[in-house]
Amino acid sequence: MKTAFALSVFAGLVSLAPTARGDEPTKEQPKPDAKPVVVPFELLKSRHMAIQVKINDKGPYRLIFDTGAPTNLVNNKIAKEAGILGKGDKGGLPLFGAAPAPKAIKKLEIGDLKLEGMTTMVMDHPTVAAIADVVGPVEGIVGFPFFARYKMTIDYEKKEMTLTPNGFAPGDTMAGMMDKLMRVSGGKKPEPAVLAPAAVWGFEVGGEADGDAPGVTVTAVLAKSPAALGGLKKGDRLLTLDGRWTDTVRDTFQAAALIKPGKAVALVVKRDGKELKLTVTPAKGL
């Protein structure tokens, strides 16, 4: 029996995979005089980018700039030198001397950029140590809490990155992640996460088990809804939503959950054997 799921705020899909939300990010208006800052980087033999930073007026230290890292990370050596770990801090966890919780950096300097209140994990990461054995001193990682605040252009030929403030203030993702890890390591089951669209679309999908055919079938379209106004029709095979594959109902909910009300997005559908590209703008409301 095929089940249809309405893409509205009343519908949700339960996932048992652990999630880590932490503090919600916020959006602040960039200062009128916010100008791009050019930061030189070193391309290591490992092909990682490394930049020089100062932490709490100590350094400079060489850290890997990793756009895939969810957090900043420094080793115990510079954490002690820069005062990130205080005299009252107890020893780290058995896992590579990791501190049990993120620590605060009072001041982080990268080029002409100076930021206050940044957080970091303290850990003697084995991968960072292995890279340092090959390329020389590398003391940690600059990750998401820093680079999420900027629009970035990376020029590998000049070995420069241009950072322009974007007003985005990321939340504390590590707080939520550490809580989830502690729950799992303690034998507790991860909390279920509910997937639900962030806006009203006005259509239903089902029929994901239609052989090996990609996509899901649109089983209903509400009259005068954003989906109807965008040209979506019952019977269409939805292939992608905003460039994300929708091969299952779960995929569809995940894609829809990332779209804010008022943002026009492309839906690729298959209709009468032909692929069509539609534009749908989901709305606010219930």
C-alpha positions, 0 to 999 in steps of 0.5 A: 500500500502506497502512502502519500505525505503532504508537504505542509507544516502538519506533516513530518517524517521521523528519522532515527539518525542522531542529529546535532543542532546546538544553538541556532545560527542567526543573521546579522547585517554586515557593517556598512564599512565591512570590506573584503580581507585578503589572507595568504595561505600555504599549500602543504605537501598534503594539499591542505591549506594552512594559515597563520593565526594568533590566539589570545595574543600568542603565536603565530601558530600554523593551523589547517584551514578546513571547510569540512571541519564542523569546529575549530580545534587546537592541540593541548600545547597551544591551548595551554600557551594561549590560556585556553586551558586554565590552571583549574582545568582538569586533564582531558579525556583518554581519547587523545587528551580531548577536553570534555567540552568546547573552550572559549577563545578570547581573541582570534586573529587571522590576517587583519581579522580579529574575532572575539568569543570564538569556541574551539575543541582542545584535542591532540588530533591524530590526523593533524599530528600525522600531517605535522610529522610530514610538513612540520608544525601544525597545531590544529584546525580552523573550521566552521565557526570561523569560515561560516561568517564570510563569503570566501574566494580562494585563489590557489595560484596566488595562494590567497583567500578573500574573506567578506563578512556576510553577517551570519553568526553560526550557532554552537554546533559542537555543544549539540554534537557532544551531547549526542555523542555522550548519549550514544556512548552511554548506551542511550538511544539517539533522539528521533529527529522530525523532518518537516518542510520549512514552508508551505508547498501544497503537494503530496508525494508517494509512489517511491517504489515504482521499480527502479525509476528515479524520483517520487510521484506527485499524488495531489496538488492543492488548488491555488497553492505555490505548487499549482501556481508553479505548474506542478501537476498530479502524476508528475514524477518529481526528480529533484527539488532545488538541485537535490535528488528526491528518489524517496519521500524522505529525500523529498522532505529533507530537500524541502526542509532546507528551503525558506518561505519566499525563496524561488526554487527549481523543481525538475519533473518528468511528465509524459516522458519529457523532463520539465523544469518548473519554478515554485516559490513556497509560502509562509503559513499553515 
